């Protein structure tokens, strides 16, 4: 088959950029997924019919017949002459077969193909040109610290400098088993253990890039329904086999998930540098199946490919990243830049976005500002935002006396987030379309913090899973909390009863110790340690959103949609006979996205099943103990986030019936994504355009 004929079978541009391929094994069609143009293309390639892809080496694909289990290498030109047969895999179940590593070109006699087990501790290897059968080596790996450990290979493996690195653990890998390839071939298989840098719920990926190997932890959160919540990258120091945390991947691009991980330079990939494309690993269990793009520089995540057909639950239906065979200098055009206008805009009642034109005014500056009556200056405070009020009081001495009226300024929620490229926190004011930066050097450890909850201008944050503290980023007030006796990263939810400036403030941390026990830890002013209470886990395995404190009690959604309340005075936890207004679990395993908040004594909940579905809003009717759906929120503006959602009095007419998300509507992070309740319209219309900082939270600026 000629090269041109081969290219006609594949999608256009197949050789110029990375593609994600899925071979079903039982279907005549194959799916090719383009993460740049966000499309899925189906093709009928006879050579792939009934086949599974088990691995690849440069231009060679390792395929297996799903029925006969015959295994062979096939060149990407599909030339039948370029086919290398391997021994059959009849004695092995595909469900227990993990990833593979290939030492060199299949055309070479030195080529070694090694498979690792999945949920089993074994290695299969053969030399395609020399062996007529696979050699199976069973390993007995125990953790000296946990001798009863029942963990197995996760199925992820890479080859790096003549050694095989295999992730080992349960669903979350805790260590890497390192095997010298020569010792494996000589029949004297020995190994060493490298502990992973963090133990956080999420997915570890190993990837080789040039002369370095990296571990990438894409952590998830119960509150984000399985979507990427954080991304932490470490580089392996080969001299002492330790991990070093890095904030950059050297200008490269990683493609993770599926059967093998790959790394390219940004030029080879034809896209933005320091980015990670990762396949969501839920396999249909939770929301969020798709490919996500994580930008290391600004720590944002965006959906770049939604899998319309959910990833099959069978492990054998494997996804495979295919790398480009040539560098197309014009391929950067495939990574389209979004064309949103960055001017400050307002919303009409019909949901359309209107941009204001800049107007030039001639200002008479012949009279000094100090001549303006102080009484008039005081009236301005209630009409200006917080930052403009601070600037106003500093214009002249005569106006310093009115600085006490700053609390009258319009202070509506700002989106607070952090990035890797600076020692500052960023704040975005969605009402006025302005961004502010606050230096964190005064704190001493302002970088790499994790935000958990906010209340009245204060933020509950943590550092390195060891320290938990309260901070007011505007006033620079800081309250250190006792060392936690629980795992911060595994806590399900956190909340505050009131501003930490109040003596009666209580910090709540909800944690599931196991499937049977729910723990609630609390801290109050003056206490030197956390107070912990344990309850039988009839509460539900996890919560769909952060709890809300109101009227002296902490209200929480259970996993099954019931509403429970914890009374910190009586130390009791009870369930109300109030069901969620809609089923929170759909089809037995898909979880509805839920947000929970309080506004002027009203309990408000917002539901959404999928990205483009209509938002449904409910208020709690306390006397009737029932949720009532509302179809407008003209008196409040809602700000949604998986950690803290807020409903505040409507700041301006243009913000009526408006709901802001904690994601941005453009590549340059200049305007928030939003939803108009009256018209059920999203801005932007396409959810692919939304970029959300992974570590962000809504904060009400208070001074």
URSUL-V18097 format. One record per helix or strand of 3 or more residues. SS is the DSSP state (A for helix, B for strand). FROM is the first residue (numbers start at 1). TO is the last residue. If there is no record, write none. Layout:
((SS FROM TO) (SS FROM TO))
//
This chain:
((A 3 9) (B 19 22) (B 30 34) (B 39 43) (A 46 48) (B 51 57) (B 60 65) (B 71 75) (B 83 86) (A 94 96) (B 97 102) (B 113 117) (B 122 126) (B 135 138) (B 152 160) (B 163 169) (B 173 180) (A 181 185) (B 191 195) (B 202 209) (B 212 220) (A 222 224) (B 228 237) (B 242 246) (B 252 256) (B 262 265) (A 266 269) (B 275 279) (B 290 295) (B 300 306) (B 319 322) (A 331 334) (B 345 347) (B 353 355) (A 369 371) (A 374 381) (A 386 393) (A 397 400) (A 403 408) (B 414 418) (B 424 429) (B 434 439) (B 449 455) (B 458 463) (B 467 472) (B 477 480) (A 488 490) (B 493 496) (B 506 512) (B 517 524) (B 531 536) (B 548 550) (B 553 557) (B 562 567) (B 572 579) (B 593 599) (B 602 608) (B 616 621) (B 626 630) (B 636 640) (B 646 649) (A 653 655) (B 658 664) (B 672 676) (B 681 683) (A 687 689) (B 691 693) (B 696 699))
//
